[in-house]
């Protein structure tokens, strides 16, 4: 039996840690029905106990792409009534349970969130808390219970479109979208841009209204025409009038610093567009919120084999199948963009990596007990303290590399 309090660390860093600080989430589907795919919702009762006490009903289904194929599954939860599970997040019916199966440290998503919090250009970032999940009496392990990306006050705080918004300003936003190269394979509604063939899937609205789908496709095609056109550097005629530059710069720095696997244009790249202003000024395209960091900070599907040097977002993915995130590649030909990224790096870099190292240590200590049980459940053998040490060293080296690589 594992005691409630244990000692972690060594030497000057030795400390006692309360091992039962992670809430327990019990899920009971109606009749014990299995969750079989990422489409079919199953009715269920949810009970949180421990430092957070709550019970309610709703439904649950699978979620994710590569992660859904893993032994430990991620889930999407839709409650019957709003609930507030997180201190700094609004009540909502929509939540996710991230399995973090491919992250042997368990804390990469939380570390990335802390980095994003320090980057003022990114804006809202989904919040998470650790829970241990039991489904129909079967222990599943350590999960992250968190906010789903959703257009609403306190999350993506942009105008929410209705099916009747088919003309005028209302047609121009707000839009929540995602870049995903698996769009056709998974038959996900979306479109590819005419110029660069970037696959963009609909989130909110879902593209079912023809006028809305036509508008947003045309808008992104116009953006690409400006980005790759003869006048692309002109502030009034070029790409700058389409995009929110601070969010793009900080999104790039976060994903380049962490060497986030999918951020080179493959998938899990969230973006959104605000509604146009009353004076006709275009509503900006924002990059974010940040998402999906289990394969980052040196990790690649449980293998700590990613180099701390070398650019990632704007170069190529594994095997060279994708030449990098095309739009970001183009932007680095703009001296003003390079200057902005360098200036934002000075802000983003301040206090890194020491503050992030401390945050990662605290996060791992919080989940130590849950991680022990999770590893036992899934027959995993990872030295978490060593993983944390390697990750922190990797981050220090990565930041030092970017100091030189981003310098004007």
C-alpha positions in Angstrom: 0.0 0.0 0.0 1.3 3.5 -0.9 1.2 5.9 1.9 -0.5 9.2 1.8 2.7 11.2 2.3 6.0 10.3 0.8 9.5 11.8 0.3 10.6 12.9 -3.1 13.8 14.4 -4.4 17.2 14.3 -2.7 19.6 16.6 -1.0 18.5 20.2 -0.7 15.5 19.5 -2.9 14.1 16.7 -0.6 10.6 17.3 0.5 7.4 15.6 1.7 4.5 15.4 -0.8 0.8 14.6 -0.2 0.1 11.8 -2.6 -3.7 12.1 -2.5 -4.1 15.6 -3.9 -5.4 14.4 -7.2 -9.2 14.1 -7.4 -10.8 10.8 -8.3 -13.3 10.7 -11.2 -15.7 7.8 -11.4 -17.6 7.3 -14.7 -20.5 4.8 -14.9 -22.1 4.5 -18.3 -25.7 3.4 -18.5 -25.9 -0.4 -18.3 -22.1 -0.5 -18.4 -22.1 0.2 -22.1 -18.6 0.4 -23.7 -17.3 3.5 -25.3 -16.5 2.2 -28.8 -15.6 5.2 -31.0 -15.1 8.9 -31.3 -18.6 9.6 -32.7 -21.2 7.8 -30.5 -22.0 9.4 -27.2 -22.9 7.1 -24.3 -25.1 8.3 -21.4 -23.2 8.3 -18.1 -23.0 9.4 -14.5 -19.9 11.2 -13.3 -18.7 11.5 -9.7 -15.7 13.5 -8.5 -14.3 12.9 -5.1 -11.3 14.0 -3.1 -10.3 17.7 -3.1 -13.2 18.3 -5.5 -16.6 16.8 -4.7 -19.3 16.8 -7.5 -21.7 14.5 -9.2 -23.8 14.8 -12.3 -25.0 13.2 -15.5 -24.2 13.6 -19.2 -22.6 11.6 -22.0 -19.2 10.6 -23.1 -17.5 9.4 -26.3 -13.9 8.9 -27.5 -11.8 11.7 -28.9 -8.5 12.2 -30.6 -6.8 10.7 -33.7 -3.5 8.9 -33.0 -4.3 9.0 -29.3 -7.6 7.1 -29.8 -5.6 4.2 -31.2 -3.5 4.0 -28.0 -4.3 1.4 -25.3 -5.3 4.3 -22.9 -8.1 6.2 -24.5 -8.9 10.0 -24.4 -12.5 11.1 -24.1 -14.9 13.9 -24.7 -17.5 14.7 -22.1 -20.8 16.7 -22.5 -22.7 17.2 -19.3 -26.4 17.8 -18.9 -25.7 20.9 -16.9 -22.9 23.4 -16.5 -20.2 22.5 -13.9 -17.1 24.3 -12.7 -14.2 22.0 -12.1 -11.4 24.5 -12.4 -10.7 27.6 -10.3 -9.8 29.8 -13.2 -12.2 28.5 -15.8 -15.9 29.2 -16.3 -18.6 26.6 -15.7 -19.4 24.6 -18.8 -21.0 21.4 -20.1 -18.1 20.6 -22.5 -14.9 19.0 -21.2 -12.1 16.7 -22.3 -10.2 13.9 -20.6 -6.7 13.7 -22.1 -4.9 10.4 -21.5 -1.3 11.7 -22.0 -0.4 8.1 -22.9 2.5 9.1 -25.1 4.0 11.5 -22.5 6.1 9.6 -20.0 6.5 12.6 -17.8 2.7 13.2 -17.5 3.3 17.0 -17.3 4.2 18.3 -20.7 0.7 19.7 -21.4 0.8 21.6 -18.1 4.3 22.9 -18.8 3.2 24.2 -22.2 0.2 25.8 -20.6 2.4 27.6 -18.1 4.6 28.8 -21.0 1.5 30.0 -22.9 0.3 31.8 -19.8 3.6 33.8 -19.9 3.0 34.8 -23.6 0.5 37.7 -23.6 0.0 37.5 -27.3 -1.6 34.0 -27.2 -4.6 35.0 -25.1 -6.9 32.3 -23.8 -5.3 28.9 -23.2 -7.4 25.9 -22.1 -6.9 25.0 -18.4 -6.5 21.5 -17.0 -6.3 19.6 -13.7 -5.1 16.1 -13.0 -7.7 13.4 -12.1 -7.5 9.7 -11.7 -10.3 8.0 -13.8 -12.3 4.8 -13.1 -14.7 3.7 -15.9 -17.4 1.2 -15.0 -15.4 0.1 -12.0 -12.1 -0.4 -14.0 -9.2 1.9 -13.1 -7.9 3.7 -16.2 -5.2 5.9 -14.7 -4.1 9.5 -14.6 -5.8 11.9 -16.9 -6.0 15.7 -17.5 -9.6 17.0 -17.1 -9.8 20.2 -19.1 -11.6 22.8 -21.1 -12.6 22.0 -24.6 -11.9 24.7 -27.2 -15.3 26.4 -27.6 -16.6 29.8 -28.6 -18.0 31.2 -25.4 -17.4 33.9 -22.8 -14.3 33.0 -20.9 -13.0 30.7 -23.6 -12.8 31.8 -27.2 -14.4 35.2 -26.5 -15.5 36.0 -30.1 -19.0 36.4 -31.6 -20.9 33.1 -31.8 -22.5 32.6 -35.2 -26.0 31.2 -35.8 -27.3 29.3 -38.8 -29.1 32.5 -39.9 -25.9 34.5 -40.1 -25.6 34.5 -43.9 -24.9 38.1 -44.8 -23.3 41.3 -43.7 -21.0 41.5 -40.7 -22.6 38.5 -39.0 -21.3 36.3 -41.8 -17.7 37.3 -41.1 -17.3 35.7 -37.7 -16.5 34.4 -35.3 -14.9 31.2 -36.6 -13.1 28.4 -34.7 -11.1 26.2 -37.1 -8.2 23.8 -37.1 -5.5 22.7 -39.5 -5.4 18.9 -39.9 -3.8 16.9 -42.7 -6.0 13.9 -41.9 -9.1 15.9 -43.1 -9.9 13.7 -46.1 -8.9 10.4 -44.6 -11.3 11.0 -41.7 -14.0 12.6 -43.8 -14.0 15.7 -41.6 -15.9 18.7 -43.0 -13.5 21.4 -44.2 -11.6 22.8 -47.2 -8.1 23.2 -48.6 -6.8 26.7 -49.5 -6.3 27.2 -53.2 -2.8 28.6 -53.0 -1.0 26.4 -50.4 -3.3 23.5 -50.1 -3.6 24.0 -46.3 -6.4 21.7 -44.9 -8.7 23.6 -42.6 -11.5 21.8 -40.8 -14.6 23.5 -39.4 -15.2 23.6 -35.6 -17.7 26.4 -35.0 -19.7 26.9 -37.1 -19.6 23.5 -38.7 -19.7 24.6 -42.3 -23.1 23.1 -42.9 -24.5 26.4 -44.0 -23.4 27.0 -47.6 -23.1 30.8 -47.4 -20.9 30.5 -44.3 -18.7 27.9 -45.9 -18.3 29.9 -49.0 -17.4 33.0 -47.1 -14.7 31.5 -44.9 -13.1 29.6 -47.8 -13.0 32.9 -49.8 -11.5 34.7 -46.8 -8.6 32.3 -46.4 -7.9 32.3 -50.1 -7.8 36.1 -50.1 -5.4 35.9 -47.1 -3.1 33.5 -48.9 -3.2 35.7 -52.1 -2.1 38.6 -50.0 0.6 36.6 -48.2 2.1 35.4 -51.5 1.2 38.4 -53.7 3.5 41.1 -55.0 2.4 43.6 -52.4 2.6 41.1 -49.5 4.8 43.4 -47.3 2.5 46.4 -47.7 0.7 47.0 -44.4 -2.5 48.1 -46.1 -2.5 45.6 -49.0 -0.5 42.7 -47.7 -1.0 39.9 -45.2 -0.7 42.1 -42.1 -4.3 43.3 -42.4 -5.5 39.7 -42.1 -3.7 38.4 -39.1 -3.2 39.1 -35.4 0.6 39.4 -35.4 1.2 39.1 -31.6 -0.8 35.8 -31.5 1.1 34.4 -34.5 4.5 35.4 -33.1 3.8 33.9 -29.6 2.2 30.8 -31.0 5.3 30.2 -33.1 7.7 30.8 -30.2 5.8 28.4 -27.9 5.7 25.6 -30.5 9.3 26.2 -31.7 10.6 26.2 -28.2 8.8 23.0 -27.2 9.5 21.5 -30.7 5.9 20.4 -30.7 5.6 17.5 -33.1 2.4 18.5 -35.0 3.1 22.2 -35.2 4.9 22.2 -38.5 1.6 22.2 -40.4 0.4 18.7 -39.8 -2.5 18.8 -37.3 -3.8 20.1 -34.0 -3.1 23.7 -35.1 -6.1 25.7 -33.8 -7.0 29.1 -35.2 -9.9 31.4 -35.1 -11.2 34.5 -36.8 -13.0 37.4 -35.2 -16.0 39.2 -36.7 -15.2 42.2 -38.9 -15.5 45.6 -37.3 -18.4 48.0 -38.0 -16.1 50.2 -40.0 -15.2 47.4 -42.3 -11.8 46.5 -40.8 -11.2 42.9 -41.2 -11.6 40.6 -38.2 -8.2 39.2 -37.5 -7.1 35.6 -37.9 -5.5 34.4 -34.6 -3.3 31.4 -34.1 -4.3 29.5 -31.1 -5.3 28.4 -28.6 -2.3 26.1 -28.1 -3.1 22.4 -28.1 -1.6 18.9 -28.0 1.8 18.9 -26.3 2.3 15.2 -25.3 4.9 14.9 -28.1 7.0 17.9 -27.3 10.0 19.0 -25.2 12.2 16.2 -26.6 9.5 13.5 -26.5 8.4 11.5 -29.6 5.8 8.9 -28.7 7.6 7.9 -25.4 11.0 8.1 -26.9 13.2 10.9 -25.7 15.1 11.2 -29.0 14.3 14.7 -30.4 17.3 17.0 -30.6 17.3 20.3 -28.7 18.8 22.1 -31.8 17.4 22.7 -35.2 14.3 24.6 -36.3 11.1 22.6 -36.5 7.9 24.6 -37.2 9.3 26.1 -40.4 11.4 23.3 -41.7 10.2 19.7 -42.2 8.4 16.9 -40.4 9.7 13.4 -39.9 10.5 11.8 -43.3 10.2 15.2 -45.0 6.6 14.7 -46.0 5.7 18.2 -45.0 8.0 21.2 -45.7 7.0 23.0 -42.6 4.1 25.3 -41.7 3.9 27.1 -45.0 2.5 30.4 -43.7 5.2 30.6 -41.0 7.9 29.8 -43.6 6.7 32.7 -45.7 6.6 35.1 -42.8 10.3 34.7 -42.1 11.0 36.4 -45.4 9.6 39.5 -43.9 12.2 41.6 -42.0 9.4 43.2 -39.9 8.1 39.7 -38.9 11.6 38.6 -37.9 12.1 41.7 -35.8 8.7 41.1 -34.1 9.6 37.5 -33.3 12.9 38.5 -31.9 11.3 41.2 -29.7 8.6 38.8 -28.5 11.4 36.2 -27.8 13.0 38.6 -25.4 9.8 38.8 -23.4 9.0 35.1 -23.7 12.5 34.1 -22.8 12.7 36.2 -19.6 12.9 33.8 -16.6 13.1 30.7 -18.8 13.9 28.0 -18.2 14.3 28.3 -14.5 10.6 29.2 -13.8 9.4 26.4 -16.1 11.7 23.9 -14.4 10.3 24.8 -11.0 6.7 24.5 -12.4 7.4 21.1 -14.0 8.9 19.8 -10.7 5.8 21.0 -8.7 3.5 19.4 -11.3 5.3 16.0 -11.2 5.2 16.1 -7.4 1.5 16.7 -7.4 0.8 13.6 -9.5 3.5 11.3 -8.1 1.0 8.9 -6.6 -1.3 8.9 -9.7 1.7 8.3 -11.9 2.8 5.3 -9.9 -0.7 3.7 -10.3 -1.0 4.7 -13.9 2.3 3.0 -14.8 1.3 -0.1 -13.0 -2.0 -0.1 -14.9 -0.4 0.2 -18.3 2.7 -1.9 -17.5 5.0 1.1 -18.1 8.5 1.5 -16.7 9.7 5.1 -16.8 12.0 6.8 -14.3 9.9 10.0 -13.8 12.6 11.9 -11.9 15.1 11.1 -14.7 12.5 12.1 -17.3 12.0 15.4 -15.6 15.7 16.1 -15.3 16.3 15.2 -19.0 13.3 17.4 -20.0 14.6 20.4 -18.0 18.1 20.1 -19.4 16.6 19.8 -22.9 14.6 23.0 -22.4 17.7 24.9 -21.2 19.6 23.7 -24.3 16.6 24.5 -26.6 16.3 28.0 -25.3 20.0 28.6 -25.8 19.8 27.3 -29.4 16.9 29.7 -30.2 18.8 32.6 -28.7 21.2 32.2 -31.7 18.7 31.0 -34.3 16.3 33.8 -33.9 18.8 36.6 -33.5 18.5 39.3 -36.2 
